[in-house]
Amino acid sequence: MFDQYIRVPVIGTVVGGHSGRLDDFKGNVESIIRLAPSIPESALQGIEEFSHLQVIWHFSLGSDADIELPPRSPRDNPAWPATGGLVHRNHRRPARLGTSFPRLLRVDGRDLHVEDLDADDGTPVIDLVPVFKEMMPRGPVYQPAWPTEMLSDYWESAEKRP
């Protein structure tokens, strides 16, 4: 489908947390990012001084057959406008990559204990970095109304899941 590909290493795996590709109620769930044995513990030196991580992970439960680039309504809800495949934040994207900003709770060897990582148990982690405030978006952040409506329950506590 695409002209170029790159290879990226898997540096870790999500252990625990969510399962089942659920759309909402992702809040207040603890999980672990377990680094690969080939990564020395010293690679994490100093990370515990940061409150949050930026984690890039692979939607491994999806497949290339799931990729949808033509415009469609988010979550197949006709009340929301059809938008192109690169406007969606899900497993139907070409590289099937997700980005999350979980809170770092503690570090135990190669295990990073986090909260609010919205990747499922077993998800491959491609990369992670601590969040630097200076690297966050500059200037006002704006969006249309439909993402706010669609994601109104996204970070609700998992305990409230119906």
N, C-alpha and C positions, 0 to 999 in steps of 0.2 A: 504493500500500500504506500510505503514511503521510500524516498530515494536514499536516505542516509540513516544509519543507526549508530549508536554508541554503546559500549559496554560499561556498566557501572558495577562496582562491588556492592555486596550486601554486607553492611557493617554490624548488623544486629537483627534481633527479632523481638517483636512484641510478645510478652508473656502475660496472660491473664487479661482482665479488662472486658471489653465488649466481644460479642460473638453474634453472628447471624445477619450481618449487613443491615442493621437497623438505621432508619433515617433520622430519628429524633431521640430525645431523652439520653443524651450523651454525658450529662454533667455528673460531677462528684464520683467518678469511677477511677479507682487506682489501677495502674498496671505497671509493668516493668519493661524497660528497654534493656534487653540482655545483649551486650556486645559480643561479637565473635571472639573466640579464643585467640585468634591471631592478632587482636588489637591489645597492646599492653595496657594495664590499668593506669600506668603513668600518663597515657594519652588524655585522661580525664582530670589530671591535676589542676585544681583551681575551679573546676566547674561548679562545685557546691556553693560558690559565692554568688551564683546567679539564681534568680527566682524562676525563670522560664527558659525553655528550650524551643528552638525551631527545629521540627523533625520532618524530614522528607521520607516518605514511605511509599510502598508500591501496593496498589489495589490488586493484590494477588488472587483474590477470590473472583475477580472478573476475568475476562478473556478478550483476545483481539476481536472476537466476533461481536463483543458488546460495543465497540467503538461506534459512535454516532456523531458525525460532524454537521449534517444538515440541521437547519433550525427545527426545534421542537419545544413544546411547552415543558417547563421544569416539572418533574415528578408526574408528567402526563396530565397536568391539571390545566384544562382549557381556559381557566380564569386568569392564568399567567401567560404573558406573551411568549410566543415562540422566539427562541434565541439560538444562535449558532452553537455548535458543539464546544467551541473554545470558551464560551461564556459560562458553561456549567462547571460545577466543582464536584465531580463524581468519577466513577470508574469507566465512564464512556469516553474519556479523553484519550488522545492518541498514545501517550506514554503511560497512562494509568497511574500517575503520581499524585499523591496527596501531600499536603503541608499542614501541620498542626503546631500549636503553641502551648504545649502542656506545662503545668507548673511542676518544677523539680522539687520533690519532697526530701529525698536523701539519695546518697550514693553508697552502695555496698559492693565493693570490688568492681566487677564489670556490669553490675546491675544498677540501672538508674530507675529509681522509683518515682513515678510521675502521676499526676492527676489531670484529668480532662484531655487525655490523648484519645482521639476519636477513631483510631485504627483498631481493627479486630485482633484478637488473640492469634498468634502465628504470622502476623503481617511482617514481611521483610522491611527492614529499615535501611534506607540508602545513605542517609547522612543526617547529622544533627550538629547544631551549633547553639551556644548560649544566645539568648536574645539581648542585643545591645539596643537600648532606647534610641540611640543615634542612627540606627539602621532601619527604624520603622518608617512608614510613609511620611513624607514631608507635606505640609499643607493640609487643607481640608480633604477628608475622605467622603465621597458621595456615591450614591447608588440609587437605582429606581426603587419603588416601594415593594415590589414583589419579593426580593430576597428577605426583607424583614418579616413579611407576612409568612413566607414559606418556612423560615427558620425560627419562628416564635417559640417553638418547643425544643429546639436543637440542644441547648445547654441546660434544659430543665434536668433536675436530678433523675438519674436512672431509677431511683426508688419509686418515682411517680409514673413509670412506664405502665401503660394499660395492659 
